[in-house]
Amino acid sequence: MQMPHIQSTLNLLFAFLCVK
């Protein structure tokens, strides 16, 4: 089960946490 869109979401979440 490979979900590339999940990777993008995780990256966005990580960036948001970093900015916070």
Sequence and secondary structure as in RCSB ss.txt:
>XXXX:A:sequence
MQMPHIQSTLNLLFAFLCVK
>XXXX:A:secstr
   HHHHHHHHHHHHHHHH 
